[in-house]
Amino acid sequence: MSKISRAKTYWILAISMAVTGLLEAISGFILWLGFPSGGGGGGLGRAWGGGGIGQLTFWELSKHTWTDIHDWAAVALVALVVIHVALHWKWIARMAKSMFRGTPRRVPIKVTTS
């Protein structure tokens, strides 16, 4: 088994955070705009799993299922962000130290030929 490169690890982590964040946003908008507030969404609609009348659904999924998707996407996103911060901790510490210390930025020297 080959060792995965650091760059590939960071790329996979970034894509995973983007996909999970998108899932979180989509499920949040569906819950916000697709279902009435309060209660379990008791209206007329086709229920996922054949529940029939009295169960409002969106894309064949109930409000309860969308809430579960939203909640678990949030848990996954938080876990991915914690991993991201842990992997970049040295960089974060160096940047914080340089910003609070007031270290001047490094400016490249321009060499001109006459």
Biopython code that builds the backbone (N, CA, C, O; Angstrom):
import numpy as np
from Bio.PDB.StructureBuilder import StructureBuilder

atoms = [
    (1, "MET", "N", (0.851, -1.171, 0.000)),
    (1, "MET", "CA", (0.000, 0.000, 0.000)),
    (1, "MET", "C", (0.901, 1.240, 0.000)),
    (1, "MET", "O", (1.847, 1.328, 0.783)),
    (2, "SER", "N", (0.607, 2.168, -0.861)),
    (2, "SER", "CA", (1.439, 3.365, -0.964)),
    (2, "SER", "C", (0.987, 4.422, 0.050)),
    (2, "SER", "O", (-0.184, 4.507, 0.419)),
    (3, "LYS", "N", (1.953, 5.210, 0.475)),
    (3, "LYS", "CA", (1.674, 6.276, 1.427)),
    (3, "LYS", "C", (1.020, 7.446, 0.688)),
    (3, "LYS", "O", (1.474, 7.843, -0.385)),
    (4, "ILE", "N", (-0.041, 7.989, 1.269)),
    (4, "ILE", "CA", (-0.756, 9.108, 0.646)),
    (4, "ILE", "C", (0.006, 10.410, 0.933)),
    (4, "ILE", "O", (0.452, 10.639, 2.057)),
    (5, "SER", "N", (0.148, 11.248, -0.079)),
    (5, "SER", "CA", (0.900, 12.487, 0.092)),
    (5, "SER", "C", (0.119, 13.481, 0.942)),
    (5, "SER", "O", (-1.104, 13.408, 1.059)),
    (6, "ARG", "N", (0.866, 14.414, 1.533)),
    (6, "ARG", "CA", (0.251, 15.450, 2.363)),
    (6, "ARG", "C", (-0.704, 16.298, 1.529)),
    (6, "ARG", "O", (-1.803, 16.631, 1.973)),
    (7, "ALA", "N", (-0.274, 16.643, 0.319)),
    (7, "ALA", "CA", (-1.121, 17.467, -0.554)),
    (7, "ALA", "C", (-2.421, 16.744, -0.894)),
    (7, "ALA", "O", (-3.489, 17.356, -0.914)),
    (8, "LYS", "N", (-2.330, 15.443, -1.161)),
    (8, "LYS", "CA", (-3.535, 14.673, -1.484)),
    (8, "LYS", "C", (-4.456, 14.576, -0.267)),
    (8, "LYS", "O", (-5.678, 14.643, -0.405)),
    (9, "THR", "N", (-3.878, 14.421, 0.913)),
    (9, "THR", "CA", (-4.663, 14.384, 2.152)),
    (9, "THR", "C", (-5.423, 15.695, 2.336)),
    (9, "THR", "O", (-6.615, 15.690, 2.643)),
    (10, "TYR", "N", (-4.723, 16.826, 2.145)),
    (10, "TYR", "CA", (-5.357, 18.139, 2.286)),
    (10, "TYR", "C", (-6.450, 18.329, 1.239)),
    (10, "TYR", "O", (-7.496, 18.907, 1.533)),
    (11, "TRP", "N", (-6.215, 17.850, 0.030)),
    (11, "TRP", "CA", (-7.199, 17.985, -1.042)),
    (11, "TRP", "C", (-8.449, 17.174, -0.705)),
    (11, "TRP", "O", (-9.566, 17.676, -0.838)),
    (12, "ILE", "N", (-8.272, 15.927, -0.269)),
    (12, "ILE", "CA", (-9.411, 15.073, 0.098)),
    (12, "ILE", "C", (-10.195, 15.708, 1.247)),
    (12, "ILE", "O", (-11.426, 15.699, 1.252)),
    (13, "LEU", "N", (-9.471, 16.253, 2.212)),
    (13, "LEU", "CA", (-10.123, 16.906, 3.348)),
    (13, "LEU", "C", (-10.919, 18.125, 2.898)),
    (13, "LEU", "O", (-12.047, 18.328, 3.347)),
    (14, "ALA", "N", (-10.342, 18.938, 2.015)),
    (14, "ALA", "CA", (-11.041, 20.137, 1.529)),
    (14, "ALA", "C", (-12.286, 19.759, 0.735)),
    (14, "ALA", "O", (-13.337, 20.375, 0.911)),
    (15, "ILE", "N", (-12.188, 18.761, -0.132)),
    (15, "ILE", "CA", (-13.354, 18.321, -0.909)),
    (15, "ILE", "C", (-14.422, 17.748, 0.018)),
    (15, "ILE", "O", (-15.611, 18.002, -0.174)),
    (16, "SER", "N", (-14.007, 16.983, 1.014)),
    (16, "SER", "CA", (-14.963, 16.413, 1.971)),
    (16, "SER", "C", (-15.689, 17.509, 2.740)),
    (16, "SER", "O", (-16.897, 17.415, 2.959)),
    (17, "MET", "N", (-14.964, 18.549, 3.154)),
    (17, "MET", "CA", (-15.604, 19.667, 3.853)),
    (17, "MET", "C", (-16.561, 20.404, 2.924)),
    (17, "MET", "O", (-17.642, 20.810, 3.349)),
    (18, "ALA", "N", (-16.179, 20.583, 1.662)),
    (18, "ALA", "CA", (-17.049, 21.277, 0.716)),
    (18, "ALA", "C", (-18.333, 20.487, 0.463)),
    (18, "ALA", "O", (-19.422, 21.061, 0.462)),
    (19, "VAL", "N", (-18.214, 19.185, 0.251)),
    (19, "VAL", "CA", (-19.398, 18.349, -0.003)),
    (19, "VAL", "C", (-20.301, 18.304, 1.226)),
    (19, "VAL", "O", (-21.521, 18.424, 1.113)),
    (20, "THR", "N", (-19.700, 18.133, 2.392)),
    (20, "THR", "CA", (-20.484, 18.080, 3.629)),
    (20, "THR", "C", (-21.149, 19.427, 3.912)),
    (20, "THR", "O", (-22.304, 19.470, 4.336)),
    (21, "GLY", "N", (-20.433, 20.517, 3.681)),
    (21, "GLY", "CA", (-21.015, 21.848, 3.851)),
    (21, "GLY", "C", (-22.166, 22.094, 2.894)),
    (21, "GLY", "O", (-23.174, 22.697, 3.264)),
    (22, "LEU", "N", (-22.013, 21.622, 1.657)),
    (22, "LEU", "CA", (-23.094, 21.756, 0.670)),
    (22, "LEU", "C", (-24.320, 20.941, 1.090)),
    (22, "LEU", "O", (-25.453, 21.408, 0.966)),
    (23, "LEU", "N", (-24.091, 19.731, 1.585)),
    (23, "LEU", "CA", (-25.197, 18.899, 2.079)),
    (23, "LEU", "C", (-25.891, 19.579, 3.255)),
    (23, "LEU", "O", (-27.118, 19.554, 3.358)),
    (24, "GLU", "N", (-25.104, 20.183, 4.135)),
    (24, "GLU", "CA", (-25.658, 20.908, 5.282)),
    (24, "GLU", "C", (-26.520, 22.082, 4.810)),
    (24, "GLU", "O", (-27.619, 22.298, 5.319)),
    (25, "ALA", "N", (-26.015, 22.831, 3.839)),
    (25, "ALA", "CA", (-26.758, 23.996, 3.322)),
    (25, "ALA", "C", (-28.038, 23.564, 2.608)),
    (25, "ALA", "O", (-29.097, 24.148, 2.835)),
    (26, "ILE", "N", (-27.951, 22.555, 1.752)),
    (26, "ILE", "CA", (-29.130, 22.094, 1.006)),
    (26, "ILE", "C", (-30.191, 21.569, 1.960)),
    (26, "ILE", "O", (-31.363, 21.926, 1.843)),
    (27, "SER", "N", (-29.789, 20.723, 2.906)),
    (27, "SER", "CA", (-30.780, 20.181, 3.837)),
    (27, "SER", "C", (-31.366, 21.289, 4.715)),
    (27, "SER", "O", (-32.542, 21.239, 5.076)),
    (28, "GLY", "N", (-30.552, 22.283, 5.055)),
    (28, "GLY", "CA", (-31.065, 23.414, 5.837)),
    (28, "GLY", "C", (-32.102, 24.219, 5.074)),
    (28, "GLY", "O", (-33.133, 24.595, 5.632)),
    (29, "PHE", "N", (-31.831, 24.487, 3.786)),
    (29, "PHE", "CA", (-32.810, 25.216, 2.972)),
    (29, "PHE", "C", (-34.083, 24.408, 2.768)),
    (29, "PHE", "O", (-35.181, 24.964, 2.777)),
    (30, "ILE", "N", (-33.942, 23.098, 2.583)),
    (30, "ILE", "CA", (-35.134, 22.251, 2.422)),
    (30, "ILE", "C", (-35.967, 22.282, 3.695)),
    (30, "ILE", "O", (-37.191, 22.396, 3.631)),
    (31, "LEU", "N", (-35.315, 22.180, 4.855)),
    (31, "LEU", "CA", (-36.057, 22.237, 6.110)),
    (31, "LEU", "C", (-36.677, 23.599, 6.337)),
    (31, "LEU", "O", (-37.784, 23.697, 6.867)),
    (32, "TRP", "N", (-35.980, 24.649, 5.944)),
    (32, "TRP", "CA", (-36.465, 26.010, 6.150)),
    (32, "TRP", "C", (-37.609, 26.362, 5.204)),
    (32, "TRP", "O", (-38.626, 26.911, 5.628)),
    (33, "LEU", "N", (-37.438, 26.045, 3.924)),
    (33, "LEU", "CA", (-38.425, 26.459, 2.926)),
    (33, "LEU", "C", (-39.404, 25.369, 2.517)),
    (33, "LEU", "O", (-40.503, 25.676, 2.054)),
    (34, "GLY", "N", (-39.032, 24.105, 2.676)),
    (34, "GLY", "CA", (-39.854, 23.007, 2.175)),
    (34, "GLY", "C", (-40.869, 22.459, 3.146)),
    (34, "GLY", "O", (-41.791, 21.748, 2.745)),
    (35, "PHE", "N", (-40.717, 22.775, 4.412)),
    (35, "PHE", "CA", (-41.623, 22.229, 5.416)),
    (35, "PHE", "C", (-42.160, 23.358, 6.292)),
    (35, "PHE", "O", (-41.451, 24.327, 6.567)),
    (36, "PRO", "N", (-43.406, 23.231, 6.726)),
    (36, "PRO", "CA", (-43.943, 24.248, 7.631)),
    (36, "PRO", "C", (-43.218, 24.187, 8.969)),
    (36, "PRO", "O", (-42.772, 23.120, 9.392)),
    (37, "SER", "N", (-43.101, 25.331, 9.631)),
    (37, "SER", "CA", (-42.413, 25.344, 10.922)),
    (37, "SER", "C", (-43.272, 24.674, 11.980)),
    (37, "SER", "O", (-44.501, 24.696, 11.916)),
    (38, "GLY", "N", (-42.589, 24.072, 12.964)),
    (38, "GLY", "CA", (-43.277, 23.384, 14.044)),
    (38, "GLY", "C", (-43.791, 22.033, 13.613)),
    (38, "GLY", "O", (-43.795, 21.716, 12.423)),
    (39, "GLY", "N", (-44.219, 21.243, 14.557)),
    (39, "GLY", "CA", (-44.843, 19.955, 14.284)),
    (39, "GLY", "C", (-44.007, 19.042, 13.413)),
    (39, "GLY", "O", (-42.810, 19.264, 13.229)),
    (40, "GLY", "N", (-44.635, 18.032, 12.889)),
    (40, "GLY", "CA", (-43.949, 17.051, 12.061)),
    (40, "GLY", "C", (-44.228, 17.214, 10.599)),
    (40, "GLY", "O", (-43.890, 16.329, 9.813)),
    (41, "GLY", "N", (-44.834, 18.318, 10.194)),
    (41, "GLY", "CA", (-45.126, 18.516, 8.784)),
    (41, "GLY", "C", (-46.360, 17.756, 8.352)),
    (41, "GLY", "O", (-46.339, 17.076, 7.326)),
    (42, "GLY", "N", (-47.429, 17.859, 9.110)),
    (42, "GLY", "CA", (-48.644, 17.111, 8.792)),
    (42, "GLY", "C", (-49.476, 17.798, 7.731)),
    (42, "GLY", "O", (-50.274, 18.684, 8.038)),
    (43, "GLY", "N", (-49.301, 17.408, 6.524)),
    (43, "GLY", "CA", (-50.085, 17.945, 5.423)),
    (43, "GLY", "C", (-50.366, 16.818, 4.451)),
    (43, "GLY", "O", (-50.092, 15.657, 4.754)),
    (44, "LEU", "N", (-50.902, 17.138, 3.302)),
    (44, "LEU", "CA", (-51.123, 16.115, 2.295)),
    (44, "LEU", "C", (-49.876, 15.968, 1.458)),
    (44, "LEU", "O", (-49.293, 16.962, 1.026)),
    (45, "GLY", "N", (-49.468, 14.755, 1.229)),
    (45, "GLY", "CA", (-48.287, 14.515, 0.413)),
    (45, "GLY", "C", (-47.968, 13.039, 0.392)),
    (45, "GLY", "O", (-48.526, 12.252, 1.157)),
    (46, "ARG", "N", (-47.066, 12.679, -0.492)),
    (46, "ARG", "CA", (-46.644, 11.280, -0.565)),
    (46, "ARG", "C", (-45.537, 11.067, 0.453)),
    (46, "ARG", "O", (-44.570, 11.828, 0.484)),
    (47, "ALA", "N", (-45.661, 10.070, 1.263)),
    (47, "ALA", "CA", (-44.668, 9.812, 2.308)),
    (47, "ALA", "C", (-43.631, 8.821, 1.807)),
    (47, "ALA", "O", (-43.931, 7.939, 1.002)),
    (48, "TRP", "N", (-42.426, 8.977, 2.287)),
    (48, "TRP", "CA", (-41.375, 8.021, 2.011)),
    (48, "TRP", "C", (-41.702, 6.753, 2.774)),
    (48, "TRP", "O", (-42.012, 6.818, 3.963)),
    (49, "GLY", "N", (-41.644, 5.627, 2.136)),
    (49, "GLY", "CA", (-41.959, 4.374, 2.801)),
    (49, "GLY", "C", (-43.442, 4.063, 2.819)),
    (49, "GLY", "O", (-43.864, 3.146, 3.524)),
    (50, "GLY", "N", (-44.239, 4.792, 2.069)),
    (50, "GLY", "CA", (-45.656, 4.467, 1.930)),
    (50, "GLY", "C", (-46.534, 4.914, 3.070)),
    (50, "GLY", "O", (-47.576, 4.300, 3.301)),
    (51, "GLY", "N", (-46.164, 5.961, 3.803)),
    (51, "GLY", "CA", (-46.972, 6.452, 4.913)),
    (51, "GLY", "C", (-48.293, 7.038, 4.473)),
    (51, "GLY", "O", (-49.268, 6.997, 5.224)),
    (52, "GLY", "N", (-48.345, 7.587, 3.260)),
    (52, "GLY", "CA", (-49.588, 8.081, 2.698)),
    (52, "GLY", "C", (-49.992, 9.451, 3.186)),
    (52, "GLY", "O", (-49.142, 10.293, 3.476)),
    (53, "ILE", "N", (-51.290, 9.674, 3.277)),
    (53, "ILE", "CA", (-51.850, 10.968, 3.625)),
    (53, "ILE", "C", (-51.454, 11.351, 5.047)),
    (53, "ILE", "O", (-51.396, 10.506, 5.941)),
    (54, "GLY", "N", (-51.183, 12.639, 5.240)),
    (54, "GLY", "CA", (-50.846, 13.135, 6.562)),
    (54, "GLY", "C", (-49.352, 13.282, 6.796)),
    (54, "GLY", "O", (-48.934, 13.729, 7.864)),
    (55, "GLN", "N", (-48.555, 12.917, 5.827)),
    (55, "GLN", "CA", (-47.102, 13.010, 5.990)),
    (55, "GLN", "C", (-46.518, 13.777, 4.807)),
    (55, "GLN", "O", (-46.468, 13.259, 3.691)),
    (56, "LEU", "N", (-46.075, 15.017, 5.053)),
    (56, "LEU", "CA", (-45.483, 15.845, 4.022)),
    (56, "LEU", "C", (-44.058, 15.379, 3.742)),
    (56, "LEU", "O", (-43.315, 15.073, 4.674)),
    (57, "THR", "N", (-43.674, 15.322, 2.479)),
    (57, "THR", "CA", (-42.330, 14.887, 2.119)),
    (57, "THR", "C", (-41.725, 15.831, 1.095)),
    (57, "THR", "O", (-42.429, 16.610, 0.453)),
    (58, "PHE", "N", (-40.418, 15.749, 0.953)),
    (58, "PHE", "CA", (-39.696, 16.466, -0.088)),
    (58, "PHE", "C", (-38.697, 15.485, -0.658)),
    (58, "PHE", "O", (-37.889, 14.930, 0.087)),
    (59, "TRP", "N", (-38.729, 15.255, -1.970)),
    (59, "TRP", "CA", (-37.902, 14.243, -2.641)),
    (59, "TRP", "C", (-38.079, 12.882, -1.976)),
    (59, "TRP", "O", (-37.118, 12.134, -1.796)),
    (60, "GLU", "N", (-39.301, 12.580, -1.621)),
    (60, "GLU", "CA", (-39.678, 11.306, -1.009)),
    (60, "GLU", "C", (-39.088, 11.085, 0.390)),
    (60, "GLU", "O", (-39.088, 9.958, 0.885)),
    (61, "LEU", "N", (-38.590, 12.139, 1.025)),
    (61, "LEU", "CA", (-38.050, 12.028, 2.379)),
    (61, "LEU", "C", (-38.860, 12.905, 3.326)),
    (61, "LEU", "O", (-39.219, 14.034, 2.989)),
    (62, "SER", "N", (-39.144, 12.374, 4.515)),
    (62, "SER", "CA", (-39.942, 13.105, 5.497)),
    (62, "SER", "C", (-39.107, 14.194, 6.169)),
    (62, "SER", "O", (-37.886, 14.244, 6.025)),
    (63, "LYS", "N", (-39.796, 15.059, 6.900)),
    (63, "LYS", "CA", (-39.113, 16.112, 7.637)),
    (63, "LYS", "C", (-38.147, 15.515, 8.660)),
    (63, "LYS", "O", (-37.051, 16.037, 8.864)),
    (64, "HIS", "N", (-38.551, 14.440, 9.288)),
    (64, "HIS", "CA", (-37.694, 13.776, 10.275)),
    (64, "HIS", "C", (-36.401, 13.282, 9.618)),
    (64, "HIS", "O", (-35.319, 13.440, 10.183)),
    (65, "THR", "N", (-36.508, 12.691, 8.441)),
    (65, "THR", "CA", (-35.330, 12.198, 7.730)),
    (65, "THR", "C", (-34.423, 13.347, 7.316)),
    (65, "THR", "O", (-33.202, 13.249, 7.436)),
    (66, "TRP", "N", (-35.019, 14.446, 6.823)),
    (66, "TRP", "CA", (-34.216, 15.614, 6.458)),
    (66, "TRP", "C", (-33.507, 16.204, 7.677)),
    (66, "TRP", "O", (-32.370, 16.663, 7.574)),
    (67, "THR", "N", (-34.178, 16.192, 8.827)),
    (67, "THR", "CA", (-33.560, 16.688, 10.052)),
    (67, "THR", "C", (-32.378, 15.809, 10.443)),
    (67, "THR", "O", (-31.337, 16.315, 10.861)),
    (68, "ASP", "N", (-32.537, 14.493, 10.309)),
    (68, "ASP", "CA", (-31.427, 13.581, 10.596)),
    (68, "ASP", "C", (-30.249, 13.830, 9.659)),
    (68, "ASP", "O", (-29.100, 13.867, 10.100)),
    (69, "ILE", "N", (-30.532, 14.002, 8.364)),
    (69, "ILE", "CA", (-29.473, 14.290, 7.392)),
    (69, "ILE", "C", (-28.762, 15.579, 7.774)),
    (69, "ILE", "O", (-27.532, 15.640, 7.768)),
    (70, "HIS", "N", (-29.528, 16.605, 8.106)),
    (70, "HIS", "CA", (-28.978, 17.912, 8.473)),
    (70, "HIS", "C", (-28.104, 17.804, 9.726)),
    (70, "HIS", "O", (-27.003, 18.353, 9.769)),
    (71, "ASP", "N", (-28.593, 17.101, 10.733)),
    (71, "ASP", "CA", (-27.855, 16.961, 11.993)),
    (71, "ASP", "C", (-26.554, 16.177, 11.803)),
    (71, "ASP", "O", (-25.509, 16.589, 12.306)),
    (72, "TRP", "N", (-26.607, 15.056, 11.085)),
    (72, "TRP", "CA", (-25.406, 14.244, 10.895)),
    (72, "TRP", "C", (-24.402, 14.915, 9.967)),
    (72, "TRP", "O", (-23.196, 14.732, 10.128)),
    (73, "ALA", "N", (-24.886, 15.691, 8.995)),
    (73, "ALA", "CA", (-23.967, 16.464, 8.148)),
    (73, "ALA", "C", (-23.237, 17.500, 8.996)),
    (73, "ALA", "O", (-22.053, 17.755, 8.777)),
    (74, "ALA", "N", (-23.932, 18.097, 9.960)),
    (74, "ALA", "CA", (-23.301, 19.075, 10.864)),
    (74, "ALA", "C", (-22.234, 18.409, 11.715)),
    (74, "ALA", "O", (-21.151, 18.968, 11.888)),
    (75, "VAL", "N", (-22.516, 17.227, 12.250)),
    (75, "VAL", "CA", (-21.541, 16.495, 13.062)),
    (75, "VAL", "C", (-20.308, 16.157, 12.218)),
    (75, "VAL", "O", (-19.176, 16.331, 12.670)),
    (76, "ALA", "N", (-20.529, 15.676, 11.000)),
    (76, "ALA", "CA", (-19.413, 15.335, 10.114)),
    (76, "ALA", "C", (-18.594, 16.571, 9.762)),
    (76, "ALA", "O", (-17.364, 16.518, 9.740)),
    (77, "LEU", "N", (-19.270, 17.683, 9.486)),
    (77, "LEU", "CA", (-18.564, 18.915, 9.135)),
    (77, "LEU", "C", (-17.708, 19.417, 10.299)),
    (77, "LEU", "O", (-16.569, 19.835, 10.088)),
    (78, "VAL", "N", (-18.231, 19.382, 11.501)),
    (78, "VAL", "CA", (-17.460, 19.797, 12.676)),
    (78, "VAL", "C", (-16.239, 18.896, 12.839)),
    (78, "VAL", "O", (-15.143, 19.388, 13.106)),
    (79, "ALA", "N", (-16.411, 17.591, 12.683)),
    (79, "ALA", "CA", (-15.284, 16.659, 12.803)),
    (79, "ALA", "C", (-14.222, 16.951, 11.742)),
    (79, "ALA", "O", (-13.029, 16.932, 12.043)),
    (80, "LEU", "N", (-14.644, 17.220, 10.508)),
    (80, "LEU", "CA", (-13.690, 17.528, 9.438)),
    (80, "LEU", "C", (-12.953, 18.838, 9.703)),
    (80, "LEU", "O", (-11.757, 18.940, 9.427)),
    (81, "VAL", "N", (-13.646, 19.832, 10.230)),
    (81, "VAL", "CA", (-12.998, 21.109, 10.549)),
    (81, "VAL", "C", (-11.972, 20.917, 11.676)),
    (81, "VAL", "O", (-10.893, 21.507, 11.632)),
    (82, "VAL", "N", (-12.298, 20.106, 12.671)),
    (82, "VAL", "CA", (-11.356, 19.826, 13.757)),
    (82, "VAL", "C", (-10.103, 19.153, 13.192)),
    (82, "VAL", "O", (-8.988, 19.511, 13.572)),
    (83, "ILE", "N", (-10.273, 18.190, 12.298)),
    (83, "ILE", "CA", (-9.124, 17.527, 11.655)),
    (83, "ILE", "C", (-8.326, 18.539, 10.850)),
    (83, "ILE", "O", (-7.096, 18.542, 10.896)),
    (84, "HIS", "N", (-9.020, 19.396, 10.114)),
    (84, "HIS", "CA", (-8.357, 20.427, 9.304)),
    (84, "HIS", "C", (-7.501, 21.346, 10.175)),
    (84, "HIS", "O", (-6.351, 21.626, 9.839)),
    (85, "VAL", "N", (-8.052, 21.808, 11.275)),
    (85, "VAL", "CA", (-7.313, 22.692, 12.183)),
    (85, "VAL", "C", (-6.125, 21.939, 12.794)),
    (85, "VAL", "O", (-5.037, 22.503, 12.915)),
    (86, "ALA", "N", (-6.321, 20.683, 13.177)),
    (86, "ALA", "CA", (-5.230, 19.896, 13.763)),
    (86, "ALA", "C", (-4.078, 19.718, 12.765)),
    (86, "ALA", "O", (-2.912, 19.828, 13.143)),
    (87, "LEU", "N", (-4.394, 19.448, 11.506)),
    (87, "LEU", "CA", (-3.360, 19.258, 10.497)),
    (87, "LEU", "C", (-2.621, 20.550, 10.165)),
    (87, "LEU", "O", (-1.466, 20.513, 9.742)),
    (88, "HIS", "N", (-3.279, 21.687, 10.354)),
    (88, "HIS", "CA", (-2.668, 22.981, 10.029)),
    (88, "HIS", "C", (-2.248, 23.765, 11.276)),
    (88, "HIS", "O", (-1.987, 24.965, 11.192)),
    (89, "TRP", "N", (-2.183, 23.096, 12.431)),
    (89, "TRP", "CA", (-1.957, 23.805, 13.681)),
    (89, "TRP", "C", (-0.629, 24.569, 13.700)),
    (89, "TRP", "O", (-0.581, 25.698, 14.189)),
    (90, "LYS", "N", (0.438, 23.977, 13.180)),
    (90, "LYS", "CA", (1.736, 24.675, 13.181)),
    (90, "LYS", "C", (1.649, 25.966, 12.379)),
    (90, "LYS", "O", (2.176, 26.997, 12.796)),
    (91, "TRP", "N", (0.992, 25.910, 11.240)),
    (91, "TRP", "CA", (0.842, 27.108, 10.405)),
    (91, "TRP", "C", (0.003, 28.157, 11.134)),
    (91, "TRP", "O", (0.340, 29.341, 11.121)),
    (92, "ILE", "N", (-1.085, 27.727, 11.768)),
    (92, "ILE", "CA", (-1.954, 28.652, 12.499)),
    (92, "ILE", "C", (-1.172, 29.317, 13.628)),
    (92, "ILE", "O", (-1.285, 30.527, 13.825)),
    (93, "ALA", "N", (-0.383, 28.545, 14.368)),
    (93, "ALA", "CA", (0.402, 29.087, 15.481)),
    (93, "ALA", "C", (1.453, 30.077, 14.974)),
    (93, "ALA", "O", (1.637, 31.140, 15.566)),
    (94, "ARG", "N", (2.139, 29.734, 13.888)),
    (94, "ARG", "CA", (3.143, 30.650, 13.333)),
    (94, "ARG", "C", (2.518, 31.950, 12.869)),
    (94, "ARG", "O", (3.067, 33.024, 13.114)),
    (95, "MET", "N", (1.366, 31.868, 12.195)),
    (95, "MET", "CA", (0.697, 33.076, 11.713)),
    (95, "MET", "C", (0.226, 33.943, 12.877)),
    (95, "MET", "O", (0.375, 35.165, 12.841)),
    (96, "ALA", "N", (-0.333, 33.327, 13.892)),
    (96, "ALA", "CA", (-0.795, 34.090, 15.058)),
    (96, "ALA", "C", (0.382, 34.758, 15.754)),
    (96, "ALA", "O", (0.295, 35.915, 16.163)),
    (97, "LYS", "N", (1.475, 34.029, 15.885)),
    (97, "LYS", "CA", (2.664, 34.582, 16.537)),
    (97, "LYS", "C", (3.214, 35.767, 15.756)),
    (97, "LYS", "O", (3.566, 36.791, 16.342)),
    (98, "SER", "N", (3.289, 35.634, 14.445)),
    (98, "SER", "CA", (3.833, 36.731, 13.638)),
    (98, "SER", "C", (2.885, 37.933, 13.602)),
    (98, "SER", "O", (3.348, 39.071, 13.525)),
    (99, "MET", "N", (1.604, 37.711, 13.655)),
    (99, "MET", "CA", (0.652, 38.821, 13.619)),
    (99, "MET", "C", (0.637, 39.580, 14.944)),
    (99, "MET", "O", (0.544, 40.807, 14.953)),
    (100, "PHE", "N", (0.726, 38.863, 16.055)),
    (100, "PHE", "CA", (0.674, 39.526, 17.355)),
    (100, "PHE", "C", (2.024, 40.122, 17.751)),
    (100, "PHE", "O", (2.083, 41.059, 18.547)),
    (101, "ARG", "N", (3.093, 39.584, 17.202)),
    (101, "ARG", "CA", (4.422, 40.098, 17.502)),
    (101, "ARG", "C", (4.702, 41.370, 16.710)),
    (101, "ARG", "O", (5.553, 42.172, 17.095)),
    (102, "GLY", "N", (4.001, 41.548, 15.628)),
    (102, "GLY", "CA", (4.222, 42.730, 14.802)),
    (102, "GLY", "C", (5.444, 42.593, 13.909)),
    (102, "GLY", "O", (6.056, 43.589, 13.524)),
    (103, "THR", "N", (5.795, 41.356, 13.583)),
    (103, "THR", "CA", (6.935, 41.120, 12.711)),
    (103, "THR", "C", (6.629, 41.677, 11.324)),
    (103, "THR", "O", (5.587, 41.365, 10.747)),
    (104, "PRO", "N", (7.530, 42.502, 10.783)),
    (104, "PRO", "CA", (7.275, 43.046, 9.454)),
    (104, "PRO", "C", (7.291, 41.940, 8.397)),
    (104, "PRO", "O", (7.982, 40.930, 8.529)),
    (105, "ARG", "N", (6.515, 42.168, 7.362)),
    (105, "ARG", "CA", (6.482, 41.209, 6.261)),
    (105, "ARG", "C", (7.826, 41.191, 5.554)),
    (105, "ARG", "O", (8.525, 42.203, 5.494)),
    (106, "ARG", "N", (8.170, 40.060, 5.033)),
    (106, "ARG", "CA", (9.388, 39.947, 4.236)),
    (106, "ARG", "C", (9.125, 40.504, 2.850)),
    (106, "ARG", "O", (8.175, 40.099, 2.180)),
    (107, "VAL", "N", (9.950, 41.412, 2.431)),
    (107, "VAL", "CA", (9.796, 42.027, 1.108)),
    (107, "VAL", "C", (10.974, 41.570, 0.256)),
    (107, "VAL", "O", (12.126, 41.723, 0.659)),
    (108, "PRO", "N", (10.694, 41.011, -0.917)),
    (108, "PRO", "CA", (11.799, 40.552, -1.758)),
    (108, "PRO", "C", (12.636, 41.734, -2.262)),
    (108, "PRO", "O", (12.112, 42.809, -2.555)),
    (109, "ILE", "N", (13.910, 41.509, -2.351)),
    (109, "ILE", "CA", (14.839, 42.545, -2.840)),
    (109, "ILE", "C", (14.853, 42.477, -4.359)),
    (109, "ILE", "O", (15.031, 41.413, -4.952)),
    (110, "LYS", "N", (14.660, 43.643, -4.975)),
    (110, "LYS", "CA", (14.692, 43.714, -6.428)),
    (110, "LYS", "C", (16.116, 44.017, -6.867)),
    (110, "LYS", "O", (16.725, 44.990, -6.422)),
    (111, "VAL", "N", (16.623, 43.188, -7.727)),
    (111, "VAL", "CA", (17.962, 43.402, -8.249)),
    (111, "VAL", "C", (17.825, 43.980, -9.658)),
    (111, "VAL", "O", (17.183, 43.390, -10.527)),
    (112, "THR", "N", (18.430, 45.127, -9.860)),
    (112, "THR", "CA", (18.369, 45.764, -11.186)),
    (112, "THR", "C", (19.764, 45.777, -11.782)),
    (112, "THR", "O", (20.763, 45.928, -11.079)),
    (113, "THR", "N", (19.803, 45.619, -13.047)),
    (113, "THR", "CA", (21.082, 45.681, -13.758)),
    (113, "THR", "C", (21.146, 46.992, -14.527)),
    (113, "THR", "O", (20.163, 47.428, -15.126)),
    (114, "SER", "N", (22.323, 47.611, -14.498)),
    (114, "SER", "CA", (22.462, 48.910, -15.154)),
    (114, "SER", "C", (22.997, 48.748, -16.556)),
    (114, "SER", "O", (23.180, 49.738, -17.264)),
]
sb = StructureBuilder()
sb.init_structure("model")
sb.init_model(0)
sb.init_chain("A")
sb.init_seg("    ")
for serial, (resi, resn, name, xyz) in enumerate(atoms, 1):
    if name == "N":
        sb.init_residue(resn, " ", resi, " ")
    sb.init_atom(name, np.array(xyz, "f"), 0.0, 1.0, " ", f" {name:<3s}", serial, name[0])
structure = sb.get_structure()
